Protein backbone atom coordinates (compact mmCIF):
# COMPACT_ATOMS: atom_id res chain seq x y z
CA UNK A 1 0.00 0.00 0.00
CA UNK A 2 1.01 3.63 -0.37
CA UNK A 3 0.71 6.55 2.04
CA UNK A 4 1.99 10.13 2.23
CA UNK A 5 5.05 11.53 3.98
CA UNK A 6 5.97 15.17 4.29
CA UNK A 7 8.93 16.36 2.25
CA UNK A 8 10.88 19.60 2.38
CA UNK A 9 12.68 20.53 -0.83
CA UNK A 10 13.83 23.90 0.52
CA UNK A 11 13.43 26.01 3.65
CA UNK A 12 10.27 27.84 2.51
CA UNK A 13 7.91 25.79 4.73
CA UNK A 14 9.79 27.03 7.78
CA UNK A 15 8.89 30.60 6.80
CA UNK A 16 5.30 30.20 5.66
CA UNK A 17 3.87 27.73 8.21
CA UNK A 18 3.56 27.87 11.98
CA UNK A 19 4.56 25.26 12.79
CA UNK A 20 6.16 23.59 9.80
CA UNK A 21 6.04 19.79 9.61
CA UNK A 22 9.25 17.88 10.02
CA UNK A 23 10.44 16.16 6.85
CA UNK A 24 9.45 12.49 6.68
CA UNK A 25 6.36 12.59 8.91
CA UNK A 26 3.28 10.64 7.97
CA UNK A 27 0.80 13.13 6.55
CA UNK A 28 -2.93 13.60 6.07
CA UNK A 29 -4.86 16.31 4.28
CA UNK A 30 -5.51 18.20 7.51
CA UNK A 31 -8.62 20.07 6.35
CA UNK A 32 -10.35 18.98 9.59
CA UNK A 33 -8.08 21.35 11.54
CA UNK A 34 -10.12 24.24 10.17
CA UNK A 35 -13.49 22.77 11.12
CA UNK A 36 -15.55 25.52 12.70
CA UNK A 37 -13.20 28.29 11.54
CA UNK A 38 -14.25 31.01 9.15
CA UNK A 39 -11.72 30.57 6.30
CA UNK A 40 -12.34 34.14 5.14
CA UNK A 41 -11.14 35.40 8.53
CA UNK A 42 -7.88 33.43 8.48
CA UNK A 43 -4.75 35.54 8.09
CA UNK A 44 -1.04 35.06 7.64
CA UNK A 45 0.39 31.61 8.28
CA UNK A 46 -2.98 30.12 9.24
CA UNK A 47 -4.39 31.23 5.90
CA UNK A 48 -1.41 29.72 4.08
CA UNK A 49 -1.88 26.43 5.95
CA UNK A 50 -5.55 26.40 5.01
CA UNK A 51 -4.84 27.10 1.35
CA UNK A 52 -1.87 24.83 0.74
CA UNK A 53 -0.85 22.69 3.70
CA UNK A 54 -0.73 18.98 4.41
CA UNK A 55 -0.73 18.09 8.11
CA UNK A 56 2.20 16.16 9.57
CA UNK A 57 0.63 13.80 12.11
CA UNK A 58 3.43 13.77 14.69
CA UNK A 59 4.15 17.50 14.93
CA UNK A 60 0.78 18.80 13.71
CA UNK A 61 2.90 21.03 11.49
CA UNK A 62 2.28 21.88 7.87
CA UNK A 63 4.02 20.89 4.65
CA UNK A 64 3.52 22.27 1.15
CA UNK A 65 4.39 18.96 -0.47
CA UNK A 66 3.98 15.31 0.40
CA UNK A 67 5.55 12.29 -1.25
CA UNK A 68 3.88 8.97 -2.07
CA UNK A 69 5.77 6.18 -0.30
CA UNK A 70 5.31 2.46 0.21
CA UNK A 71 3.97 1.54 3.64
CA UNK A 72 3.40 -1.69 5.51
CA UNK A 73 0.20 -2.72 7.27
CA UNK A 74 1.95 -2.04 10.59
CA UNK A 75 2.92 1.49 9.48
CA UNK A 76 -0.64 2.19 8.38
CA UNK A 77 -1.99 0.95 11.71
CA UNK A 78 0.57 3.11 13.53
CA UNK A 79 -0.54 6.14 11.50
CA UNK A 80 -4.19 5.53 12.39
CA UNK A 81 -3.29 5.14 16.08
CA UNK A 82 -1.08 8.26 16.13
CA UNK A 83 -3.74 10.36 14.43
CA UNK A 84 -6.43 9.03 16.79
CA UNK A 85 -4.34 10.12 19.79
CA UNK A 86 -3.89 13.60 18.27
CA UNK A 87 -7.64 13.82 17.58
CA UNK A 88 -8.33 13.11 21.25
CA UNK A 89 -5.60 15.31 22.73
CA UNK A 90 -5.75 18.31 20.42
CA UNK A 91 -9.10 18.27 18.65
CA UNK A 92 -11.59 17.12 21.30
CA UNK A 93 -12.61 13.69 20.04
CA UNK A 94 -14.99 12.35 22.70
CA UNK A 95 -13.35 8.93 23.06
CA UNK A 96 -10.80 6.62 21.47
CA UNK A 97 -13.40 4.74 19.39
CA UNK A 98 -14.65 7.96 17.75
CA UNK A 99 -11.07 9.19 17.27
CA UNK A 100 -10.03 5.91 15.61
CA UNK A 101 -13.04 6.01 13.30
CA UNK A 102 -12.20 9.57 12.20
CA UNK A 103 -8.50 8.68 11.86
CA UNK A 104 -9.39 5.66 9.75
CA UNK A 105 -11.42 7.88 7.40
CA UNK A 106 -8.54 10.36 7.07
CA UNK A 107 -6.04 7.60 6.29
CA UNK A 108 -8.42 5.98 3.78
CA UNK A 109 -8.66 9.37 2.05
CA UNK A 110 -4.85 9.58 1.96
CA UNK A 111 -4.73 6.14 0.37
CA UNK A 112 -7.17 7.32 -2.31
CA UNK A 113 -4.68 10.08 -3.23
CA UNK A 114 -1.85 7.59 -3.73
CA UNK A 115 -2.78 6.26 -7.16
CA UNK A 116 0.40 7.59 -8.80
CA UNK A 117 3.80 5.85 -8.69
CA UNK A 118 5.99 5.92 -5.61
CA UNK A 119 8.00 9.17 -5.16
CA UNK A 120 5.32 11.27 -6.85
CA UNK A 121 4.88 14.60 -5.05
CA UNK A 122 1.44 15.99 -4.28
CA UNK A 123 0.39 19.58 -3.58
CA UNK A 124 -3.02 20.70 -2.32
CA UNK A 125 -5.06 23.81 -3.06
CA UNK A 126 -7.92 24.40 -0.62
CA UNK A 127 -10.76 26.87 -1.06
CA UNK A 128 -13.97 27.71 0.75
CA UNK A 129 -16.90 27.90 -1.68
CA UNK A 130 -20.63 27.94 -0.95
CA UNK A 131 -20.09 27.03 2.69
CA UNK A 132 -17.87 24.02 1.96
CA UNK A 133 -14.14 23.38 1.97
CA UNK A 134 -12.99 22.12 -1.42
CA UNK A 135 -9.63 20.51 -2.06
CA UNK A 136 -7.88 19.98 -5.37
CA UNK A 137 -4.64 18.05 -5.70
CA UNK A 138 -1.80 18.39 -8.17
CA UNK A 139 0.84 15.74 -8.78
CA UNK A 140 4.48 16.25 -9.69
CA UNK A 141 6.31 13.17 -10.92
CA UNK A 142 10.07 12.77 -11.15
CA UNK A 143 11.51 12.54 -14.65
CA UNK A 144 12.93 9.28 -15.85
CA UNK A 145 16.68 8.88 -15.52
CA UNK A 146 19.07 10.80 -13.29
CA UNK A 147 17.60 13.10 -10.70
CA UNK A 148 18.21 16.78 -11.43
CA UNK A 149 20.18 19.06 -9.15
CA UNK A 150 18.27 21.22 -6.70
CA UNK A 151 16.76 24.42 -8.05
CA UNK A 152 18.92 26.50 -5.73
CA UNK A 153 22.17 25.38 -4.20
CA UNK A 154 25.08 27.18 -2.65
CA UNK A 155 28.56 26.00 -3.34
CA UNK A 156 31.64 26.92 -1.41
CA UNK A 157 34.65 27.06 -3.66
CA UNK A 158 37.98 26.58 -1.98
CA UNK A 159 41.28 27.74 -3.38
CA UNK A 160 40.03 30.61 -5.48
CA UNK A 161 40.96 34.19 -4.72
CA UNK A 162 38.27 36.72 -3.93
CA UNK A 163 37.60 39.18 -6.75
CA UNK A 164 39.63 42.35 -6.43
CA UNK A 165 36.92 44.72 -7.63
CA UNK A 166 35.09 46.74 -5.03
CA UNK A 167 31.88 48.51 -5.93
CA UNK A 168 30.59 51.52 -4.00
CA UNK A 169 26.82 51.30 -4.60
CA UNK A 170 26.11 54.59 -2.80
CA UNK A 171 28.58 56.44 -4.98
CA UNK A 172 27.17 54.78 -8.09
CA UNK A 173 23.62 55.71 -7.13
CA UNK A 174 24.69 59.34 -6.58
CA UNK A 175 26.26 59.50 -10.04
CA UNK A 176 23.10 58.14 -11.68
CA UNK A 177 21.00 60.98 -10.25
CA UNK A 178 23.30 63.73 -11.59
Order of alpha helices (4+ residues) and beta strands (2+ residues): beta-alpha-beta-alpha-beta-beta-beta-alpha-alpha-beta-beta-alpha
